[in-house]
Amino acid sequence: MLSAFASVGAKVFDVSITDIEQEPVKGLQRPGEPIEVLRRRIGRDLQDGERDRHNVIIRPRSTTALPIQLDDFDDQQAERLAPYSFMTIRTSPGNYQVWLAVSDGPKESDKEAAREFKTRVRRGAGADHSATGATRIAGSLNFKSKYAPAFPRVEITRTNAGSVTTVAALELAGLIAPEQPQPPRSVPPETSRPARKVAGQGTAPRHWPDYQRTLQGAPMKRDGTGPDRSTADFMWCKWAIERGHSIDETAAKLAEVSERAQEAVRRGDIEKGGVPGYCKLTAWKAAAAVDRERSHRQPMKSSATPG
């Protein structure tokens, strides 16, 4: 498990020891422990935990990718998320955790942005919204009163070391829920941009998404020859429409920034108005995805402890 976390950039862990009632054991909490130290100590931690009926819990910290814990899944839900994850853990019979590492998500140092993004992914995936990002280490027993006397052993069921995903890939898979509405501000922020009216769309920002950043965040093609430009185009259109641009505006702008769209022009794929049919279809699909997300609602679940 430590190797799997290390493969996606986690080199420091918060270690917590809790009793059977899930309360922290005084004097046994070790925040910010380097992986080299944890590797030397983990064997003794597991022995002591079984003897004293204590849970051994770790929280990974990564500076290169954002780790996201998706908890309270059954085996079918866990399998569905396998293409995007680097590890799956069974914490009790029929109860799984799936771990993702997002290469271009918010940095953990930006706590509020990271927290909000993790919550949106958990909502989009249908996972426990209250997951803490801490997990019982594989090989330990899951000491909860409800499991006594047959405490289940935590085990890894699948790993794909080093596998990271991107925001674009999660968006395309429908695994990022829409942002929650924010309460109105009495004073606009100083960084707010001028706005303009778009017919039928209300007020929209004057700027477009950064296409090159979208392309950089797109998943690689299966043959490994470069980013999937179709996915990049779809995500760029989706973000443009979320900012208030119309389908026609978005399609026309995509024709300017997308190499794939320009290839369509060279093939003669031009509709009335001079916009490639590929661009109009991509913008239309993106608008449909935005509409689906706006009507998306997930029931809330709650759980106070990992697993």
Sequence and secondary structure as in RCSB ss.txt:
>XXXX:A:sequence
MLSAFASVGAKVFDVSITDIEQEPVKGLQRPGEPIEVLRRRIGRDLQDGERDRHNVIIRPRSTTALPIQLDDFDD
QQAERLAPYSFMTIRTSPGNYQVWLAVSDGPKESDKEAAREFKTRVRRGAGADHSATGATRIAGSLNFKSKYAPA
FPRVEITRTNAGSVTTVAALELAGLIAPEQPQPPRSVPPETSRPARKVAGQGTAPRHWPDYQRTLQGAPMKRDGT
GPDRSTADFMWCKWAIERGHSIDETAAKLAEVSERAQEAVRRGDIEKGGVPGYCKLTAWKAAAAVDRERSHRQPM
KSSATPG
>XXXX:A:secstr
 HHHHHTTTEEEEEEEEE TTS B TT  EEEEEHHHHHHHHHHHHHHHHHHT EEEEEEEESSSEEEEEEEE H
HHHHHTGGGEEEEEEEETTEEEEEEEETTS  TTSHHHHHHHHHHHHHHHT  TT  S EE TTSB   GGGTTS
  B EEEEE TT  B HHHHHHTT S         SS  TT   EEEETTTEEEES    HHHHHHHS B TTSS
SB HHHHHHHHHHHHHHTT  HHHHHHHHHHH HHHHHHHHTT B TTS BHHHHHHHHHHHHHHHHHHT     
   SS  
